């Protein structure tokens, strides 16, 4: 079964409208104006039901016995166990390596050049849809948290991105795509099916709001 990628309404950062590439690029969203960020967020929200339906259908094609789309924290264990079997990397071209080098500060150029592989678009697309599920789980279990976006500070990582807002303490937002991407990198080194679940529980204990402030 082929997996349909999430295609953004407009292109930026040379990602050919592939939303997963945009959302997993540390610097891509810095290019957006506040108006574009609003348009992107409205489109992103409208896509959530379809993306989750697509993800469940795809998982069922592999493992019909798995039932995980109930927005319970425990569902993250089976979901991540399944996803770890889907993570694939391929070599980057010389042009792609130079593009990556140009995006980052010169002092880390040597480290960037060591990263000669990239995740496939399908891997990134699955990761993005899992991030969407994670975000939806949070807003369903904590009704006073919600999807939103922030345009300031302009140089902050979360600027212009769809994130979960109204967290307590100094943590003003939760970025599901960032959490999933970092966890995916760790899973390439060592599989740990409970890792996303454990991250969720950590944030839940430290920063989520269970009732109206």
For each residue, the residues with C-beta under 8 A, 3 or more apart:
1: 57 58 61
2:
3: 54 58 122 125 126
4: 54 125
5: 18 19 20 121 122 125
6: 18 19 20 47 51 125 128 129
7: 17 18 19
8: 11 15 17 18 19 22 40 43
9: 17 39 40 43
10: 17 36 39 40
11: 8 14 15 16 17
12: 15 22 28 29 31 32 36
13: 21 22 25 27 28 31
14: 11 99
15: 8 11 12 18 21 22 25 28
16: 11 21
17: 7 8 9 10 11
18: 5 6 7 8 15 21 22 121 124 125
19: 5 6 7 8 22 23 44 125 128
20: 5 6 23 24 121 124 125 127 128
21: 13 15 16 18 24 25 28 121 124
22: 8 12 13 15 18 19 25 28 29
23: 19 20 28 128 131 161 162 177
24: 20 21 119 124 127 128 177 181
25: 13 15 21 22 28 29
26: 103 157
27: 13 30 31 103
28: 12 13 15 21 22 23 25 31
29: 12 22 25 32 37 159 160 161
30: 27 154 155 159 160
31: 12 13 27 28
32: 12 29 36 37 40 160
33: 36 37
34: 37 38 151 160
35: 38 39
36: 10 12 32 33 39 40 160
37: 29 32 33 34 40 41 149 151 159 160
38: 34 35 41 42 149
39: 9 10 35 36 42 43
40: 8 9 10 32 36 37 43 44 149 160 162
41: 37 38 44 45 147 148 149 162
42: 38 39 45 46
43: 8 9 39 40 46 47
44: 19 40 41 47 48 162
45: 41 42 48 147 162
46: 42 43
47: 6 43 44 50 51
48: 44 45 51 52 132 136
49: 52 53
50: 47 53 54
51: 6 47 48 54 55 128 129 132
52: 48 49 55 56 69 129 132 133 136
53: 49 50 56 57
54: 3 4 50 51 57 58 129
55: 51 52 58 59 69 126 129 130 133
56: 52 53 59 60 68 69
57: 1 53 54 60 61
58: 1 3 54 55 61 62 126
59: 55 56 62 63 66 68 79 82
60: 56 57 63 64 66
61: 1 57 58 64
62: 58 59 82
63: 59 60 66 82
64: 60 61
65:
66: 59 60 63 78 82
67: 70
68: 56 59 75 78 79 82
69: 52 55 56 75 133
70: 67 75
71: 75 133 136 137 140 141
72: 75 137
73: 76 137 141 197 200 201 204
74: 77 197
75: 68 69 70 71 72 78 79 137
76: 73 79 80 134 137 196 197 200
77: 74 80 81 193 194 196 197
78: 66 68 75 81 82 193
79: 59 68 75 76 82 83 130 133 196
80: 76 77 83 84 130 183 187 193 194 195 196 197
81: 77 78 84 85 193
82: 59 62 63 66 68 78 79 85 86
83: 79 80 86 87 126 127 130 184 187
84: 80 81 87 187 191 193
85: 81 82
86: 82 83 122 123 126
87: 83 84 119 123 184 187 188
88: 119 120 122 123
89: 117 118 119 120 123 188
90: 117 118 120
91: 116 117 118
92: 96 97 100 115 116 117 118
93: 96 97
94: 97 98
95: 98 99
96: 92 93 99 100 118
97: 92 93 94 100 101 112 113 116
98: 94 95 101 102
99: 14 95 96 102 103
100: 92 96 97 103 104 112 115
101: 97 98 104 109 112 113
102: 98 99
103: 26 27 99 100
104: 100 101 108 109 112
105: 108 109
106: 109
107:
108: 104 105 111 112
109: 101 104 105 106 112 113
110: 113 114
111: 108 114 115
112: 97 100 101 104 108 109 115
113: 97 101 109 110 116
114: 110 111
115: 92 100 111 112
116: 91 92 97 113
117: 89 90 91 92
118: 89 90 91 92 96
119: 24 87 88 89 123 124 127 184
120: 88 89 90 123 124
121: 5 18 20 21 124 125
122: 3 5 86 88 125 126
123: 86 87 88 89 119 120 126 127 184
124: 18 20 21 24 119 120 121 127 128
125: 3 4 5 6 18 19 20 121 122 128 129
126: 3 55 58 83 86 122 123 129 130
127: 20 24 83 119 123 124 130 131 177 180 181 184
128: 6 19 20 23 24 51 124 125 131 132 177 180
129: 6 51 52 54 55 125 126 132 133
130: 55 79 80 83 126 127 133 134 180 196
131: 23 127 128 134 135 176 177 179 180 181
132: 48 51 52 128 129 135 136 176
133: 52 55 69 71 79 129 130 136 137
134: 76 130 131 137 138 176 179 180 196 200
135: 131 132 138 139 147 162 164 174 176
136: 48 52 71 132 133 139 140
137: 71 72 73 75 76 133 134 140 141 200
138: 134 135 141 142 145 164 174 176 200 208
139: 135 136 142 143 145 146 147 164
140: 71 136 137 143
141: 71 73 137 138
142: 138 139 145 208 209 210
143: 139 140
144: 166 209 211 212 213
145: 138 139 142 164 165 166 167 174 208 209
146: 139 164 165 166
147: 41 45 135 139 162 163 164 165
148: 41 162 163 164 165
149: 37 38 40 41 160 161 162 163
150: 156 158 159 160 161 163 165 172 173
151: 34 37 154 159 160
152: 156 159
153: 156 159
154: 30 151 159
155: 30 159
156: 150 152 153 159
157: 26 161 175 178
158: 150 161 163 173 175
159: 29 30 37 150 151 152 153 154 155 156
160: 29 30 32 34 36 37 40 149 150 151
161: 23 29 149 150 157 158 175 177
162: 23 40 41 44 45 135 147 148 149 177
163: 147 148 149 150 158 173 174 175 176
164: 135 138 139 145 146 147 148 167 173 174 175 176
165: 145 146 147 148 150 172 173
166: 144 145 146 209 213
167: 145 164 171 172 173 174 207 208 209
168: 171 207 208 209 213
169: 206 207
170:
171: 167 168 174 206 207
172: 150 165 167
173: 150 158 163 164 165 167
174: 135 138 145 163 164 167 171 179 203 207
175: 157 158 161 163 164 178 179
176: 131 132 134 135 138 163 164 179 180
177: 23 24 127 128 131 161 162 180 181
178: 157 175 181 182
179: 131 134 174 175 176 182 183 196 199 203
180: 127 128 130 131 134 176 177 183 184 196
181: 24 127 131 177 178 184 185
182: 178 179 185 186
183: 80 179 180 186 187 195 196 199
184: 83 87 119 123 127 180 181 187 188
185: 181 182 188 189
186: 182 183 189 190 192 195
187: 80 83 84 87 183 184 190 191 192 195
188: 87 89 184 185
189: 185 186
190: 186 187
191: 84 187
192: 186 187 195
193: 77 78 80 81 84
194: 77 80 197 198
195: 80 183 186 187 192 198 199
196: 76 77 79 80 130 134 179 180 183 199 200
197: 73 74 76 77 80 194 200 201
198: 194 195 201 202
199: 179 183 195 196 202 203
200: 73 76 134 137 138 196 197 203 204
201: 73 197 198 204 205
202: 198 199 205 206
203: 174 179 199 200 206 207 208
204: 73 200 201 207 208
205: 201 202
206: 169 171 202 203
207: 167 168 169 171 174 203 204
208: 138 142 145 167 168 203 204
209: 142 144 145 166 167 168 212 213
210: 142
211: 144
212: 144 209
213: 144 166 168 209
